[in-house]
């Protein structure tokens, strides 16, 4: 511990106590300031880098809950990483093996250099391969934002692998592509999709003025978590700054967007498993009308809940409410007819 004590503001004695008593749960104490300490001390317990056979990439994830319990797989959005699910890792570990993934190109996961390696079919196959590498053939799949897009597509392409689907602030992909073409207001809100097609300049813009753009996404009045939400602490912001300030750390995430236009529109649309869509009405990037339209593509029980005071960063903004809604959905009868 002494070699790394300078990396942390968290008392070393407290970390040692927690390691001894709850090694699998120490992920909750993560912050950017102690990231290097935790990676060194906790890797045998909570951090893993499994090899994925087909792609050869190593994927970083954080897990909570006992092995052998049903799998809950969490897919983050942009610009985020596994840490955006910290509240859900704590909440659902009692009944699930909860795995929060760093997507391809993010955080500690390998980042291929060419944008062709970030096409949606690659991202979908990643989830299938990760599921198998973890020793499971099905899961409860939860995705937010861009991770929500991937979750929808996994559910469409590999329905046998998804027992229940939960998506946070992202409509069915077909709704998104159809809506954006008919509503200029949404086209403007999604303007960053087009901005990200430029080489290197978007990455540069994120770094200007000590990553001001990154910080403002989570904290500004226009796009961030509101006054009534669970606002990010200084340590939370440090965690994001640490991850995205690493050399080349922004290129992989932005490459996801640089490949999107080669993959849409979809050939297949229907979702056949029970589905929960959660939506923060104050989302600055997605118009709420798309949430209700999504219903037509779900050929099973579909539940939509819109939280009027919540932002785009819903599972961090209103974690207690989101967790309660997820628990209610998970305990519902899977055979219930679609509402």
Helices and strands as residue ranges (DSSP letters): G 2-7, H 12-21, G 23-29, G 32-34, H 35-42, E 47-51, E 58-64, E 70-75, G 82-85, H 86-92, E 96-101, G 115-118, H 120-133, E 139-144, H 146-157, G 159-161, E 162-168, H 173-182, H 184-189, H 191-195, H 201-219, H 234-244, H 249-258, G 260-262, E 274-280, H 289-293, G 294-297, E 302-307, H 314-317, H 319-331
